[in-house]
């Protein structure tokens, strides 16, 4: 168990509760907070000592930059050179929301938070309480996901309590609505590069940019999720399409299936149901919790159903592929 727990609601600002975390941030401490994507582990973005605590708590590599979370659009220019981003006015309309924009940083962002880079990822989360907490802190909050590095991200406060030591306060709200990390982009003129896929898809971004591409393995690391192993449970997870998965289960009883509602009806016995293919956010919001349930089960390994790689499912499959091996 780590940190004091305070129950909050993302629909409400609750300034009295927000002040508790804000006071900790101002004193150089760390606070876990909810967002629509995943829970974050935050510290003052301009305080190198405070941000160093994040890396220690998570056992995170020092060259893996943090994302700076802000309360409102008016604050962004304090932390990044927005005048250098040609499509910034169009992009800021997507905030609050699951979008992180990598931009040239200002000196208000510490070197630890930016991992020594000259850029910084900025996002405004879609949680009223968290934005109130950030605003009352009086600073940008640098935060990665609130989990041990390499493991499935936390979408519920319960995922954090026994996993991280040294956190000063945990804000507990409902399970994260989207359940996978934000889309991270690096805009360059009329084009942009997706550094990490998320809820805002290539199709969404093509409404703003003339060209949208994906980062490659040789691109410089400007964002979390580009370099190190992520999202993986301790146990081996196989990956297969629905029919191959069902065929495999006929011969192997020692594996726990993680499947969609549509496939679950063909499986007798133990299984973890992600949700329906007709509701992508139901699947994404339960993904990391499902991987954690596998680790907590008596099964030695799992097998997860591959999803059709189109639209938002491309982003969900990005996380599934990082957490599994193809059958």
N, C-alpha and C positions, 0 to 999 in steps of 0.2 A: 504493500500500500504506500502511496506517495502523495503528498500534498493534501491540503484541505479541499473538500468538495462542496461546491455551491450549485444548487439547482437553478437553472435559468430557462427562459423561453425565447427562442429566436424571433418571435413576433413582437416582443416587448423590450423596451429599452432598459427599464429598471435601473435607474441611475445609482441607487444605493448599493446594489450588488456590483454594478460596473465599477464603482469607485474602489471597491476592495482590490480588484485586480489592477486597476490603474495605479494605485498606491504602490503595489508590488513592482510594477514595471518601472515606475519613477525611481525606485530604490535599487534597481539593477537586478531584480528577480525574474523568475520565469512563470508563465501562466499558460495553461492549456485552455483553448477556447473552441467553440463549435463554429463550423461554417457549412454552407450547403454542399461542399465537395467532400472534405474530410476534416477531422479535428486537427488543429494546429498547436504547435508548441512554440510560444512566442516570447520575445525579449525586445528591449529597446534597440531599434535598428542602428542607432548612432553610438551605442555603447559596446565597444569591442569586448569588454570583460563580460558583460551580460550575454552577448551572443555566443561567446566561447562556452558558456554553460550549456547551451543547446547542443553543441557538438559533443560535449562530454556526456550529457544525459543520454543522447541517442547513439553514442559510439559512431558518430558520423565522420566521414572523411573531410578534412579541412578545406579541400579544393572543390567542394560541392556547395555552390552558392545557395543562399536563402532567398525566399520571396518576401518582399516588404508589403504588408497589408495596411491599407489606409481606410479612413472613415468616410471620405468624400472626395469628389473630383477636384474640389478647390485645393486640396493638399498635394496633389500629384506633382505640380511644378516645383515644390519645395525639395523633392527627392530625385527628380529626373528632368532632363532637358527635353521637355515635350515639344519645344519649338523645332527640334531636329527630326520629328516624326511627321511626315507629310500627311498621313491619314489619321492623325490623332483625333481630330474632331469627330470623325465617323466612328472610330474605335471606342471612344469614351461613352458613346451611347449604349454600349453593351455592358456597362457597369451601373449598379452593382451586379456582379455575376461571376461565373466561372471562367474568367479570362485573365491571364497574366501577360502583360506587355513588357518585353525586355527593351530598355531604352538606355541612352547614355546617362550615367548617374551623376548626381551632385555630391558635394563633400559632406552633406548631412547623412549619407549612408556610410557606415563604417566599413573598413577593409575586411573585417571578419564576416560580416553579413554578406558582402559581395564576393567573398573568397578572393579578394585582391583584383577583381576584374574592374574594367572601366564602365561596365554596364550593370543594371539592376532590373530585376523583374518586379513589377508593381501590379497589385490587384486590390479591388474593393469588394469584400465578401458580401453576399446577400443574406445577412443575418442582422436584424435590427439591434439585437443585444450586443453582438460583437462589435458593430460599428460604434455604438455608444461607449463601449469599453475602450476602444482604440482612441476615440475622440477625447475621452477624459484622461487618457494616459499622456496626452500632449505630444505624442511622437508616433512615428511609423513603427509598426510591430513586425520585426523580422521573424518568420516562422516557416519551418518545414512541417511535414505531417508528424503527428504526435505518436510515434512508434519507434521501436528499435530499428536502426538502419538495416535495410534489406528485407524486413518483414512486411506483411500486409499492413497497409495504413489503417489507422483507427477511425471507424465511423460511428463508434459509440464510446462514451466515457468509460464503460466497463472494460473496453479493450486496453485502456491505458493504466488502470489502477495497479495492476500487478506487474506491469512491464517496464515502467520508467521510474527510476529513483532520482530524487533531488528536485522535483517540481514543487514550486511553492503553493500553487492553487490550481484546481481543476474546475472549470465551469462545465456542468453536465446539463445537456439539453437532449432533444430527441435524436434518433439516428440520422445521420447526414442524408439529405434528400437525394443528392446525385450519387455520392458514394465513391467516385474516383476523382483524382486530382484535376485541377483546372487545365484548360488548354493554355499552353505557353507559346507565344509567337515572337518572332524577331522581325519587325517591319523594316523594309528597305525601299524607300520611295513608293512606287506603285505596286511593289511585290511584297510578299511576306513569307517567312519560313516557319513552319510549325515545328517547334522544338520538342513539344510533348503534346500528343492529342488529348482532347477532352470533350466536354459537352458542346463547345463551339466547334463545329466541323469545318472541313475544307469547303463545303457548299456554302456555309454561313459566311466564311471569310471572302469567298469569291464575289460576294455582293459588295465588298469594299475594295478589294485589291484586283488588279488586272491579272496577277499570277500568284498562285499559292503552291509552295513546294514543301517537302518534308526534309528535316535535317538528316544528314548521313553520318556514318561512323567517323569520318575524318573532319567533321565540323568542330570548331572550338566549343568547349563546354560553357554555355551561358545560362544554363537552367538545370534545376534538379531533374532527375530521370533520364539524363543523357549518357551517363558514364558508368554508373555502378549498378550492381544487381539490386532489383527492387521487387517489392510486392510478394515475396515468396514465403510460403509456410515452411516449417521445419521438415515436414514429410514430403515425399515425392508425389507429384501430381502429374498424371498422364493426361493427354489431350487428344480428343477424337471427335469426328462428326457423330451425329446421333445414331446412325445405323451401326457404324463401327464400334461405338461405345456399347450398344446393346449386344452385339455379337461377342464382344470381349467379356461382358458380364456372364454370359452363358458358360464360359470356361473358367472364370476366376471369381471366387466368392470372397476373397480376402481384400477387396478394394471397395472403397466408399464412393458411390457415384454422386457427382454434383451436376445437376441437370435442370433444364427448363421444365416448366409445367407441362408442356406438350410431350416431352419425352418421359417424364416421371410416371405417367399413367401406364407405361409398359414395364415398369420395374417393380417387382415385389420385394419387400424387405426394406432394409435401411437405405436411406438416400437423403440428400440435401437438395432442396428445391430452390433454385435461384429466382424464379418468377417466369412470367409469360413473355414469349417473343413479341407479343402485341404491346408490351409495356417495357421499353428499354430501360427506363429509369428504375423500375422495380428490380430488374436484373442487376444493374450497376450498383444500386444502393445496398444490395445483399451480397455482392461478390466477396469483399474482404472478410465480412463476418462468416461467410461460408468456408473460406480458407482457414480461418481461425477455428471453426467448429471441427474441421478435419483434424487439425493438430490436437484438439482436445478429445478426439474420439479414440476408440480402441483399435481402429484400423491402422495398418502400417503405411498405407498409401491411398491416394484417391485418383479418380478419373473424372475430368471435367469436360462438358460438352462444348465443342466449338460453335461459335455463332456466325451467322452470315455477315461477311465483312462489307457492310455498306452503312453509310450515315454514321450515327453515334456508335453503332456496334463496332466500327473500326477502332474507336478509342477503347472500348471495353475489351476487345480482343488484344489490343496492345498490352493491357495488364495481364490478361490470361496467358498470353504467350510468354511473358516475362516470369510468370509463376509456375510454368508447367513445361513438360517435354512432350513432343508429338509421339503418339502411339506408333 
